[in-house]
Amino acid sequence: MELGLGHLGLMPDQLWSLTFPEWNAKISGFMEFHGVQEHAAPMNRDEMEAMIEEFPDGPPSREYRRKRKALRENGGGDT
């Protein structure tokens, strides 16, 4: 309901009169327009590391550095 009434701007009678194919078409169009990938693959470890380096929130925590060091020492790769 939030998506239909809020984001899509449908009136309640319009929302409730939609068929499933019409609803799916509206949702697909909304997602495409807003750049949402329907079945986006999750990030792998290397992509996450690259994002962290490119967009740091601040200095890495001690715990993060400890875990990353252990992964490197143990040959931990992309999972």
N, C-alpha and C positions, 0 to 999 in steps of 0.2 A: 504494500500500500504506500509506504514511504516513497519508493521509487516512482510509482505511477502518479501519485498525487503531487509529490514534491518535486522530484527531479524532472519528470516528463511533463508536468503541468496539466495532467488530465483532470477533468471534472469527475466526481464520483460515478455519475451515470455512464460516462465514457469508459472509465476503468472497468466497471463491472460488466459492461456489454461486450468487451473484447473477447474474441476467441483465443485459444492457445496459440495458433499460428500467428495471429495479429500481435499478441503480446510478445512472442518471441521475436518477431520482426522489429517491433519497437525497441526492445531491449538490445538486439544486435545493432540496430542503427545508432542508438545512444552510445553503446560501447565503442563502435567504430569511430563515431564523431569525436569522442573524447579520448581516443588513442588507447583504449583498454584492450589488451590482447586476451582473447577468450581462453586460450589454453597455453598461457605463457609457461615455459619451463622454469623451474626454480633456478636461482643462481648457484653456480658451483663455487667451491672454495676460492679458486683463483680469481673469479669475477668479484666475489665479495671482498677479497683482499685489495684488489685494484680500486674498488669503490671506496673502501675505507681510506686508502692512501690519497685518493683524489678529493674526497670530501671528509676530512677529519673533523671529529667533534671536539677535539682537544687531544692532549697527549694520551697514548694508549695506557690503559690501566695496568698495574703490575700483574694482575691475574691474567689478562689477555696476553701480555708479553711472555709470561711463564708458560702458558699453554701453547703459544705459537712456537716458542723455542723447543719445547718437548716434541711437538709435531715434526719440526725440522730435523731434530736429532734422531727421531725414530723412523725417518723416511716417510712420514705421513704426507700423502699427496692429496690430490683432488678427490673428494668423496661426495 
